Amino acid sequence: MSAYQLVFAPWVPWWALAALAGVCLLLVGWAAFQRARGVSLRLALMALLLAALANPVLHRELREPLDDTVVLAVDRSASQSLGERGAQTDTAVAVMRERLAALPGIELRELVVDDDPRDGTALFGRLREGMAEIDRARLAAVVTVTDGQVHDVPPEERWAELGAPFHVLLTGRPDETDRLLTVDAAPSFGMVGEPQALTVRVDEVPDGTATAPVPVTLAQDGRTVAQTSVVPGDPVAIPFTLDKAGTTVLEVRAAERPGELTALNNAATLFVSGVRDRLRVLLVSGQPYPGLRVWRNLLKADPAVDLVHFTILRPPEKQDGTPIRELALIAFPSRELFEVKLDEFDLIIFDRYSRRGLLPAIYLENVARYVENGGALLEAAGPEFAEPGSLYRTPLARVLPGRPSGQVFDRGFTPTLTDLGNRHPVTSGLQREAGGAAWGRWFRQIDAETSGGEVLMTGVADRPLLVLQRVGEGRVAQLLSDHAWLWARGFEGGGPQSLLLRRLVHWLMREPELEEEQLTARPAGDGLLIERRSLSDAPVEATLIAPSGAEQRISLTPGEDGRATLRVAVTEDGLYRVTDGLHTAYAAPRPISTVELADMRATAERLGPLAEATGGAVRWLAEGGVPEFRRTAPGRVAAGRGWLGLRANGAFEVKGVLETPLLPPWLALSLLLGTAAAMWWREGRA
């Protein structure tokens, strides 16, 4: 393939050549005006002189034709797996590969388009990435195989940037119908025990294809709690009540419609956090000491806690016969607190309290019964616990895990986590949370014997320091030292005092995140992250149940911290259930984005205007299969009945250049001398 071009390489500047041409014209014109002989030969001589000075050259390019590029964008988003769309896509891609390979001068570039969990099918974002290195001058066409549900169509003013015909081959069928359930309003959290509601709407697409009420079911943590009927297009509020603190999984599902495209968008899953309304804590402080305000500051810092705090300021050795009721600044409402309203408290704390005649044994019996019936008790012991006035010498003895030996260690020691403490959620990771720094020492520990309960921390000579125990339906914690406040003051670097006490209080009040035996699941990337926390190190066998009912056995092996995690890939959209026989967890991964689920019908409405504006066309594979491909000249129609056009750009690469002077010096000189001689002979005859 060659191309020829006439170019000039003048021996003198163009302005000098132009001036010389002007002078020559004046001379020839004057000779013609005087009717001199040989005017034509003079004109020829001057023309030859000007041509020789202009130096004409024949420029020949040796060109190699370049293939035109066809970009094939294949939509592999989740909606493309519905019905026969996947098979239609595979067939269309195979046919196009074969036909384009048979066309000379065509290079095929394939791009795969996946759906984004947030943005849906980003076809044009993928095209921009894939076409960044393609020479647009060689672009013959862009062909996409898709269902038409593309969520990043550029604005109309940018359509011309494509620079080539845009052809669309649609999978699916143009007459598809579907049912869609949408949650218009739902709480992200709610008070435990108080009525809540979520608002849902059911739509039939296309509009008006069905008008009968649709049965809708609400499931809470896998069990059905409400059933109602919803008229398509009308929002309906469905009531529910949270029955626990922590995360509750709600799944609302509309009945399937006969003949609808998919049931994937008939359901929605929500996670609602349950919170308790104003936790009530009763704090009774005994002997004043530097850490008196530790518990108060901790509990008052939580706006969800209602704290009732009483402090006994008069030490027991000051006995002067004054009645107790006259010593208090206000009358101590012992009967109201420990008999009438005792069950209204979520936690009772005795901080260095001992028997002083303020609380009769019957009231402490009420506290013990309160714990056995599901209440929570925390005792922060001081030296009084080892003395005759100890709380252990009251009816509380049957719920306290530690029995005082009568000995008090008054020497420095560093609190240490036991093996169980490293696994228990109350103390697990305390060293890591503290940045790995060494903890400061404490200087007093009350010795106690434990016949039950769980020892999480030890002190002097590995004696129990922090003990937890479940009693009946309730929970008890015992901290056998009154020097935790040293950590708060930063003594010798301090320690995680606030974190430890906060976790301790939350465990007593049954916060779900601090349960010793727990199974959780949550979406993570393209799958589920399953976590099993246990105080045992034995492997746990569990079952993963998919929305379709398919079951998968999984094994979870706890690590040193009592946690076992496993990532499992999932492909279905909906509510997954994980159970180990004792615990059940729910999670709802979204392999299909919410944007994609909004409308999953095949459509030409999104890409049709763009295809028309660029000279392309839209074809349904279900109606005519894969069209033929033809080469078309730029500016010509690029689509017709049964065929799609590929623009022939005529791009080439120059491999070499040949230059041939048309008036080489020897030829120019010969012609000039010959013409001058002819002119002399012609004028000499006169």
C-alpha positions in Angstrom: 0.0 0.0 0.0 1.6 3.3 -1.2 0.5 6.9 -1.2 2.0 9.7 -3.4 2.3 13.4 -2.7 3.9 16.4 -4.4 6.0 18.5 -2.1 8.4 21.4 -2.6 11.9 21.9 -1.1 12.9 25.3 -2.4 16.5 26.3 -2.7 15.8 29.9 -1.7 13.3 31.3 0.8 9.7 31.4 -0.4 9.6 35.2 -0.1 12.6 35.5 -2.4 11.0 33.0 -4.8 7.8 35.1 -4.8 9.7 38.3 -5.4 11.5 36.7 -8.3 8.2 35.4 -9.8 6.9 39.0 -9.6 9.8 40.4 -11.4 9.5 37.7 -14.1 5.9 38.4 -14.6 6.6 42.1 -15.1 9.3 41.4 -17.6 7.1 39.0 -19.6 4.2 41.4 -19.4 6.3 44.3 -20.7 7.6 42.2 -23.5 4.1 41.2 -24.5 3.0 44.8 -24.3 5.9 45.8 -26.7 4.9 42.9 -29.0 8.5 41.6 -28.8 9.3 38.3 -30.4 9.9 35.1 -28.3 7.6 36.1 -25.5 6.4 32.6 -25.0 10.0 31.3 -24.8 10.8 34.0 -22.3 7.8 32.9 -20.3 8.9 29.2 -20.5 12.5 30.1 -19.5 11.3 32.1 -16.4 8.9 29.3 -15.5 11.6 26.7 -15.7 13.8 28.9 -13.5 11.1 29.3 -10.9 10.3 25.6 -10.9 14.0 24.7 -10.6 14.4 27.0 -7.6 11.2 25.6 -6.0 12.7 22.0 -6.3 9.5 19.8 -6.7 9.8 16.4 -5.1 7.5 13.3 -5.5 6.9 12.0 -1.9 6.0 8.3 -1.7 4.8 6.7 1.6 5.0 3.0 2.1 2.0 2.2 4.3 0.9 -0.9 6.2 -2.8 -1.1 7.0 -3.8 -1.4 10.7 -6.7 -3.5 12.0 -9.7 -1.8 13.3 -10.7 -2.5 16.9 -14.1 -3.9 18.0 -14.7 -3.7 21.7 -17.0 -6.4 23.0 -18.3 -5.6 26.6 -19.9 -8.7 28.2 -22.3 -8.0 31.1 -21.7 -10.6 33.8 -23.6 -8.9 36.6 -25.9 -10.9 38.9 -29.1 -10.0 36.9 -27.5 -11.7 33.9 -27.8 -15.1 35.7 -31.6 -14.9 35.6 -33.5 -17.3 33.4 -31.9 -17.9 30.0 -29.8 -14.8 30.1 -26.6 -16.6 30.9 -27.0 -19.1 28.1 -27.9 -16.3 25.7 -24.8 -14.4 26.6 -22.5 -17.4 26.2 -24.0 -18.2 22.8 -23.8 -14.6 21.6 -20.2 -14.2 22.6 -19.2 -17.5 20.9 -20.9 -16.5 17.7 -19.4 -13.0 17.6 -15.9 -14.4 18.2 -16.3 -16.7 15.2 -17.8 -14.1 12.9 -15.4 -11.3 13.8 -12.5 -13.6 13.4 -13.6 -14.3 9.8 -13.6 -10.6 9.0 -10.2 -9.3 7.7 -8.7 -6.3 9.4 -10.6 -6.7 12.7 -9.1 -6.9 16.1 -11.4 -8.0 19.0 -11.0 -6.7 22.5 -13.2 -8.3 25.2 -14.2 -6.7 28.5 -16.1 -8.3 31.3 -18.5 -6.1 33.4 -19.4 -7.1 37.0 -21.8 -5.4 39.2 -20.6 -3.2 42.1 -22.1 -3.9 45.5 -23.0 -0.2 45.8 -23.2 1.2 42.2 -24.8 -1.7 40.3 -23.7 -2.4 36.8 -21.0 0.2 35.9 -20.7 -0.7 32.2 -19.2 2.7 31.1 -16.8 2.8 33.9 -15.4 -0.5 32.8 -15.3 0.7 29.2 -13.3 3.8 30.1 -10.8 1.5 31.9 -10.6 -1.0 29.0 -10.4 1.5 26.2 -7.8 3.7 27.8 -5.0 2.2 25.7 -7.0 1.8 22.5 -6.4 4.2 19.6 -9.8 5.8 19.0 -8.9 6.4 15.4 -9.0 2.6 14.9 -12.3 2.0 16.9 -14.8 0.3 14.6 -17.6 -0.2 17.1 -18.5 -1.0 20.6 -20.8 -4.0 21.0 -22.2 -4.9 24.4 -24.1 -8.0 25.5 -26.3 -7.0 28.4 -29.8 -7.0 29.8 -29.9 -3.2 29.6 -29.8 -2.6 33.3 -26.8 -0.3 33.3 -26.5 2.2 36.1 -23.8 4.6 34.9 -25.0 5.8 31.5 -23.2 9.1 30.8 -25.1 12.3 30.2 -26.2 13.1 26.6 -23.5 15.7 26.1 -20.8 13.1 26.5 -22.1 10.5 24.1 -20.0 11.8 21.2 -16.9 11.0 23.2 -17.4 7.4 22.3 -16.4 8.1 18.7 -17.8 4.9 17.1 -21.2 3.1 16.7 -22.5 1.7 20.0 -24.4 -1.6 19.4 -26.5 -3.3 22.1 -27.4 -7.0 22.1 -30.1 -7.5 24.7 -30.6 -10.7 26.7 -33.9 -11.7 28.3 -37.2 -10.8 26.8 -39.1 -7.5 26.3 -42.3 -8.7 27.9 -40.9 -9.7 31.4 -42.9 -8.9 34.6 -41.7 -8.8 38.2 -42.8 -8.1 41.7 -40.7 -5.8 43.9 -40.8 -5.2 47.7 -39.3 -2.0 49.0 -38.8 -0.9 52.6 -39.7 2.8 52.7 -38.9 3.3 56.4 -37.4 1.2 59.2 -35.7 2.0 62.5 -32.0 1.3 62.9 -32.4 0.8 66.6 -35.3 0.5 69.1 -36.1 0.2 72.7 -36.5 -3.3 74.0 -40.2 -4.1 74.7 -41.6 -1.1 73.0 -43.7 -1.3 69.8 -41.9 -0.5 66.6 -42.9 -0.5 62.9 -41.4 -0.7 59.5 -43.1 0.6 56.3 -43.1 -1.5 53.2 -44.4 -1.2 49.6 -45.0 -3.8 47.0 -44.8 -2.8 43.3 -45.8 -4.8 40.2 -43.8 -4.0 37.1 -44.8 -2.9 34.6 -47.4 -0.9 36.5 -50.9 -2.3 36.6 -50.0 -5.9 35.6 -51.5 -7.1 38.9 -53.7 -5.3 41.5 -54.7 -8.1 43.9 -53.4 -7.7 47.5 -50.1 -9.5 48.1 -49.4 -11.6 51.2 -46.4 -10.2 53.2 -44.7 -12.0 56.1 -42.3 -10.5 58.7 -39.8 -12.8 60.4 -37.8 -11.8 63.5 -34.6 -13.8 64.0 -36.0 -16.6 61.8 -39.5 -16.9 63.4 -42.6 -15.4 61.8 -44.1 -12.5 63.9 -46.5 -10.8 61.6 -48.5 -11.5 58.4 -50.5 -9.0 56.4 -51.7 -8.2 52.9 -50.4 -5.2 50.9 -52.2 -3.6 47.9 -49.6 -2.9 45.2 -48.4 0.7 45.3 -49.7 1.4 48.8 -47.2 1.7 51.7 -48.2 -0.4 54.8 -46.8 -0.3 58.3 -46.0 -3.7 59.9 -45.6 -3.6 63.7 -43.0 -5.6 65.7 -41.4 -5.5 69.1 -37.8 -6.1 70.0 -37.4 -8.7 72.7 -33.7 -8.5 73.4 -30.8 -6.1 73.5 -28.3 -6.3 70.7 -28.9 -7.0 67.0 -32.2 -8.4 65.8 -32.6 -9.6 62.2 -35.8 -8.7 60.4 -36.8 -10.3 57.1 -39.9 -9.1 55.3 -41.0 -11.2 52.3 -43.7 -10.8 49.7 -45.3 -13.9 48.2 -44.0 -14.9 44.8 -46.1 -14.0 41.8 -46.7 -16.7 39.1 -44.6 -16.0 36.0 -42.5 -13.2 37.6 -38.9 -12.9 36.5 -37.3 -13.5 39.9 -38.1 -13.7 43.6 -34.8 -12.2 44.7 -36.3 -8.7 45.0 -39.4 -10.0 46.8 -37.6 -9.9 50.2 -35.6 -7.4 52.3 -33.4 -8.0 55.3 -32.8 -5.4 58.0 -30.7 -5.3 61.2 -32.2 -3.4 64.1 -30.2 -2.8 67.3 -32.2 -3.3 70.5 -31.3 -1.0 73.4 -32.6 -0.9 77.0 -34.4 2.2 78.2 -32.5 3.8 81.1 -30.7 1.0 82.9 -31.1 1.4 86.7 -28.2 0.8 89.0 -28.1 0.9 92.8 -24.7 1.7 94.3 -24.2 1.4 98.0 -20.8 2.6 99.3 -19.4 1.8 102.7 -16.1 2.8 104.2 -14.9 6.0 102.5 -11.6 5.5 100.6 -9.7 7.2 97.7 -11.6 5.1 95.1 -15.0 6.0 96.4 -15.9 7.9 93.2 -14.5 5.3 90.7 -17.8 3.5 90.3 -19.9 6.7 90.4 -17.8 8.3 87.7 -17.9 5.2 85.5 -21.7 4.9 85.8 -22.6 8.6 85.5 -20.5 8.8 82.3 -23.1 6.6 80.6 -26.2 8.6 79.7 -28.3 5.4 79.5 -27.8 4.7 83.2 -29.9 5.9 86.0 -27.8 5.7 89.1 -29.0 5.7 92.7 -26.0 6.1 95.0 -25.8 6.0 98.8 -22.6 6.4 100.8 -22.3 5.6 104.5 -19.9 8.3 105.7 -19.9 7.5 109.5 -17.3 4.9 110.3 -18.6 2.1 112.6 -16.1 2.9 115.5 -18.0 6.1 116.1 -20.7 4.8 118.4 -22.4 7.5 120.5 -25.9 6.2 120.8 -27.3 8.5 118.1 -30.1 6.7 116.2 -29.3 5.8 112.6 -32.2 7.8 111.2 -30.9 10.9 112.8 -27.3 10.5 111.4 -28.3 10.6 107.7 -28.7 13.8 105.9 -31.8 12.3 104.4 -33.8 9.4 105.5 -32.3 6.2 103.9 -35.2 4.7 102.0 -34.1 1.1 102.8 -37.6 -0.5 102.6 -38.4 1.2 99.3 -35.1 0.3 97.7 -34.6 -3.2 99.1 -38.2 -4.5 99.2 -40.6 -2.4 97.2 -38.6 -1.4 94.1 -35.7 -3.9 94.3 -36.7 -5.7 91.1 -36.7 -2.5 89.1 -32.9 -2.3 89.3 -30.7 -3.9 86.6 -27.6 -4.0 88.8 -26.7 -3.7 92.5 -23.2 -2.7 93.6 -21.8 -3.0 97.1 -18.6 -1.0 97.3 -16.6 -1.8 100.6 -19.9 -2.3 102.4 -20.1 -4.2 105.7 -22.9 -4.9 108.1 -23.6 -1.8 110.1 -27.2 -2.3 111.2 -28.4 -0.2 108.3 -29.7 -3.1 106.2 -31.5 -5.8 108.1 -30.9 -9.4 107.1 -34.3 -9.7 105.5 -33.3 -7.0 103.0 -30.1 -8.8 102.1 -32.2 -12.0 101.8 -34.3 -10.0 99.2 -31.1 -9.2 97.3 -30.0 -12.8 97.2 -33.4 -13.8 95.9 -33.3 -11.0 93.4 -30.0 -12.4 92.0 -31.4 -15.9 91.9 -34.4 -14.7 89.9 -32.3 -13.0 87.3 -30.7 -9.9 88.9 -27.1 -8.8 88.9 -24.8 -8.2 91.9 -21.3 -6.8 92.0 -19.2 -6.7 95.2 -16.1 -4.6 95.3 -14.5 -6.0 98.5 -12.3 -4.1 100.9 -10.8 -5.2 104.2 -14.3 -5.3 105.7 -15.0 -8.5 103.7 -12.4 -10.4 105.9 -13.9 -9.1 109.2 -16.8 -10.2 111.3 -19.1 -7.7 109.6 -18.4 -9.3 106.2 -21.3 -9.5 103.7 -20.4 -13.2 103.6 -21.9 -13.5 107.0 -25.3 -12.6 105.7 -27.9 -14.3 103.4 -25.7 -13.1 100.5 -23.3 -15.9 101.2 -25.3 -18.3 99.1 -24.8 -16.2 95.9 -21.2 -14.9 96.5 -18.5 -17.0 94.7 -15.7 -16.2 97.2 -15.6 -17.2 100.9 -13.2 -14.9 102.9 -10.3 -16.7 104.6 -9.8 -13.8 107.1 -6.5 -12.8 105.6 -5.7 -9.5 103.9 -2.5 -9.1 101.7 -1.1 -5.6 102.1 1.8 -5.8 99.7 2.4 -4.9 96.1 1.3 -7.2 93.3 0.4 -6.9 89.6 -3.0 -8.3 88.5 -2.6 -11.2 86.1 -5.1 -12.8 83.7 -5.7 -16.5 84.1 -5.9 -18.8 81.1 -9.7 -18.5 81.4 -9.4 -14.8 81.7 -7.5 -14.6 78.4 -10.6 -16.3 76.8 -13.4 -14.6 78.7 -14.9 -11.6 76.9 -14.8 -9.5 80.1 -11.0 -9.6 80.3 -9.9 -11.0 76.9 -7.6 -8.6 75.1 -7.1 -6.2 78.0 -3.4 -6.3 77.6 -3.7 -5.5 73.9 -6.2 -2.7 74.5 -3.8 -1.2 76.9 -1.2 -1.0 74.2 0.8 -3.9 75.6 2.3 -1.8 78.4 3.0 -3.3 81.8 0.2 -2.7 84.3 0.8 -0.8 87.6 0.7 -2.6 90.9 -2.1 -2.8 93.4 -1.3 -3.0 97.2 -4.2 -4.8 98.8 -6.0 -8.0 98.2 -8.6 -9.8 100.3 -7.9 -13.6 100.3 -10.9 -15.8 99.5 -11.6 -19.4 98.7 -13.7 -20.2 95.7 -15.7 -23.4 95.3 -17.4 -22.3 92.1 -17.4 -19.5 89.7 -14.8 -18.4 87.1 -11.5 -16.9 88.2 -10.5 -14.4 85.5 -7.7 -12.5 87.4 -5.3 -13.4 90.2 -3.1 -11.4 92.4 -0.8 -12.3 95.3 0.4 -15.9 95.1 -2.0 -16.6 92.3 -5.0 -16.1 94.7 -8.4 -15.2 93.1 -8.8 -11.5 92.4 -11.8 -11.3 90.0 -14.4 -14.0 90.1 -17.6 -14.3 88.1 -20.5 -16.7 88.8 -24.0 -17.4 87.5 -26.5 -18.1 90.3 -29.9 -19.3 89.2 -31.0 -16.9 86.5 -28.7 -14.1 87.7 -25.1 -13.1 87.7 -22.6 -12.2 90.4 -19.1 -10.6 90.2 -16.6 -10.2 93.0 -13.5 -8.0 92.8 -11.4 -8.9 95.9 -9.4 -5.6 96.1 -10.2 -1.9 96.7 -7.2 -0.6 94.8 -8.5 -0.6 91.2 -8.5 3.2 91.5 -4.7 3.2 91.3 -5.0 2.3 87.6 -7.3 5.3 87.1 -4.7 7.6 88.8 -2.0 6.3 86.4 0.2 4.9 89.2 3.2 3.1 87.7 1.7 3.5 84.3 -1.8 2.6 85.4 -3.9 0.0 83.6 -7.2 -0.6 81.7 -9.3 0.2 84.8 -12.1 1.9 82.9 -12.4 -0.7 80.2 -12.3 -3.6 82.8 -15.0 -2.1 85.0 -17.2 -1.1 82.0 -17.0 -4.6 80.6 -17.7 -6.1 84.0 -20.8 -4.0 84.5 -22.1 -4.8 80.9 -21.5 -8.5 81.4 -23.6 -8.4 84.6 -26.4 -6.6 82.7 -26.3 -9.2 80.0 -25.0 -7.2 77.1 -25.0 -9.7 74.1 -21.5 -8.7 73.0 -20.0 -10.0 76.3 -21.6 -13.4 76.4 -19.1 -16.2 76.9 -20.6 -18.6 74.4 -21.6 -16.7 71.3 -22.0 -17.4 67.6 -22.1 -14.5 65.2 -22.1 -14.0 61.4 -21.8 -10.9 59.3 -21.3 -10.1 55.6 -17.6 -9.7 54.5 -16.8 -9.1 50.9 -18.3 -11.8 48.7 -19.1 -14.1 51.7 -19.8 -14.5 55.4 -17.5 -14.1 58.3 -18.6 -16.6 61.0 -17.2 -16.3 64.5 -17.7 -18.6 67.4 -16.5 -17.5 70.9 -16.2 -20.1 73.6 -14.5 -20.7 76.9 -13.7 -24.2 75.7 -10.9 -25.0 73.2 -12.8 -27.9 71.6 -13.6 -27.6 67.9 -17.3 -26.7 67.1 -19.3 -28.2 64.3 -21.9 -25.9 62.8 -24.3 -25.9 59.9 -24.7 -23.0 57.4 -28.2 -22.9 55.9 -28.7 -20.9 52.7 -31.9 -19.0 51.8 -32.8 -21.8 49.4 -32.5 -24.4 52.3 -29.2 -25.9 51.1 -27.0 -26.9 54.1 -23.2 -26.8 54.5 -21.3 -28.3 57.4 -18.5 -26.2 58.8 -15.9 -26.7 61.5 -14.7 -23.9 63.9 -11.6 -24.3 65.9 -11.1 -21.7 68.7 -7.7 -20.0 69.1 -6.0 -19.0 72.4 -8.4 -16.1 72.9 -11.4 -18.4 72.6 -12.4 -17.1 69.2 -12.8 -19.2 66.0 -13.4 -17.4 62.7 -14.2 -18.8 59.3 -14.8 -17.0 56.0 -17.3 -18.8 53.8 -18.1 -17.8 50.2 -21.8 -17.4 49.4 -23.7 -17.0 46.2 -27.4 -16.6 47.2 -29.1 -13.4 48.1 -31.2 -13.5 51.3 -31.0 -14.5 54.9 -28.4 -17.1 55.9 -28.6 -19.0 59.2 -25.7 -20.5 61.1 -26.4 -22.9 64.0 -24.2 -25.1 66.3 -27.2 -26.7 68.0 -27.2 -24.3 71.0 -26.7 -20.9 69.3 -28.0 -19.5 66.1 -26.8 -16.5 64.1 -28.3 -14.7 61.1 -26.7 -12.7 58.3 -27.9 -11.3 55.0 -25.1 -10.8 52.5 -25.9 -9.0 49.3 -24.2 -10.6 46.3 -26.6 -8.6 44.3 -26.5 -4.8 44.9 -29.6 -2.9 46.0 -29.4 -0.8 42.8 -29.5 -4.0 40.7 -32.4 -5.4 42.6 -34.5 -2.3 42.1 -35.5 -3.4 38.6 -34.1 -6.6 37.1 -36.2 -6.7 33.9 -34.3 -6.5 30.6 -34.9 -3.1 29.0 -33.8 -1.1 26.0 -34.7 2.2 27.6 -31.4 3.0 29.2 -29.0 2.3 26.3 -31.4 2.8 23.3 -31.0 6.6 23.0 -27.2 6.3 23.3 -27.0 3.6 20.5 -29.2 5.7 18.2 -27.2 8.9 18.8 -23.9 7.1 17.9 -25.3 5.4 14.8 -25.6 2.1 16.5 -28.6 -0.2 17.1 -30.4 -2.3 19.7 -31.2 -5.9 19.0 -33.0 -8.5 21.1 -31.2 -11.9 21.0 -34.4 -13.7 21.8 -36.1 -12.3 18.6 -33.4 -12.5 16.0 -30.2 -14.1 17.4 -26.9 -12.5 16.7 -26.9 -10.1 13.7 -24.4 -10.3 10.9 -21.5 -7.8 10.8 -20.6 -5.6 7.9 -17.8 -3.0 7.2 -19.2 0.4 6.6 -17.5 3.7 5.5 -17.3 6.6 8.0 -20.4 8.7 8.0 -22.6 5.9 6.4 -25.5 4.1 8.1 -24.0 1.6 10.6 -27.0 -0.8 11.1 -29.8 -2.3 9.2 -32.2 -5.3 9.2 -30.2 -8.3 10.4 -26.8 -6.6 10.4 -24.6 -4.3 12.4 -22.0 -2.0 10.9 -18.3 -1.9 11.8 -16.7 1.4 10.7 -13.8 1.0 8.3 -11.4 3.7 9.5 -8.6 3.1 7.0 -6.0 3.5 9.7 -2.4 2.7 8.6 1.2 2.8 9.8 3.9 4.4 7.7 6.8 1.9 7.2 9.0 4.0 4.9 9.2 7.2 2.7 10.8 7.5 -0.8 11.5 11.0 -2.3 12.1 11.5 -6.0 13.2 15.0 -7.2 11.2 16.0 -10.4 13.8 18.6 -11.5 17.2 17.4 -10.4 20.0 20.1 -11.0 21.3 18.4 -14.2 17.8 18.2 -15.7 16.9 21.8 -14.7 20.2 23.1 -16.1 19.7 21.3 -19.4 16.2 22.6 -19.8 17.2 26.1 -19.0 20.1 26.1 -21.5 17.9 24.5 -24.2 15.2 27.1 -23.6 17.7 30.0 -23.6 19.2 28.7 -26.9 15.8 28.5 -28.5 14.9 32.0 -27.3 18.2 33.4 -28.7 17.7 31.6 -32.1 14.1 32.9 -32.3 15.0 36.4 -31.5 18.2 36.3 -33.7 16.1 35.7 -36.9 14.7 39.2 -36.6 
